[in-house]
């Protein structure tokens, strides 16, 4: 687990991993790479974004989240991309004797 004080000021993509017992585990990404994580009170999240895999754009300033914007379109895009990967991986490859 990373504290926010280990992240430099700036913009990050935040992904909700889980929400349990009123707390959300959040992973932070920058340039497509995971750079840290923390746990926040789920009540700080918009109601419609209190679910696993919700995507946010956050601004970290002075070791705190200064702004947080829910990205429903990006959330849906990532969900669909993951489902597409799962579908491709779970389909049986054709056998040589298949027509």
SULPE-V933043 format. One record per residue. N is the residue number from 0. RES is the residue in one small letter. PHI is phi in radians with two decimals (none if undefined). Layout:
BEGIN
N RES PHI
N RES PHI
END
This chain:
BEGIN
0 x none
1 x -1.93
2 x -1.48
3 x -1.09
4 x -1.22
5 x -1.57
6 x -1.76
7 x -1.30
8 x -1.03
9 x 2.54
10 x -1.65
11 x -2.37
12 x -1.61
13 x -1.99
14 x -2.18
15 x -1.31
16 x -1.48
17 x -2.51
18 x -2.25
19 x -2.44
20 x 0.92
21 x 1.44
22 x -2.16
23 x -1.86
24 x -1.54
25 x -2.12
26 x -1.82
27 x -1.90
28 x -2.16
29 x -2.48
30 x 0.95
31 x 1.38
32 x -1.97
33 x -1.24
34 x -2.11
35 x 2.95
36 x -2.71
37 x -2.78
38 x -2.08
39 x -2.24
40 x -1.14
41 x -1.08
42 x -1.17
43 x -1.37
44 x -1.57
45 x -1.03
46 x -0.93
47 x -1.30
48 x -1.99
49 x -1.55
50 x -2.66
51 x -1.04
52 x 1.32
53 x -1.14
54 x -1.89
55 x -2.28
56 x -1.82
57 x -2.14
58 x -1.98
59 x -1.73
60 x -2.40
61 x 1.02
62 x 1.18
63 x -2.38
64 x -1.35
65 x -1.59
66 x -2.44
67 x -2.57
68 x -2.11
69 x -1.21
70 x -2.05
71 x -1.10
72 x -1.17
73 x -1.14
74 x -1.04
75 x -1.16
76 x -1.07
77 x -1.13
78 x -1.08
79 x -1.16
80 x -1.05
81 x -1.13
82 x -1.12
83 x -1.08
84 x -1.08
85 x -1.05
86 x -1.07
87 x -1.11
88 x -1.25
89 x -1.56
90 x -1.40
91 x -1.26
92 x -1.18
93 x -1.13
94 x -1.56
95 x -1.04
96 x -1.58
97 x -1.32
98 x -1.48
END
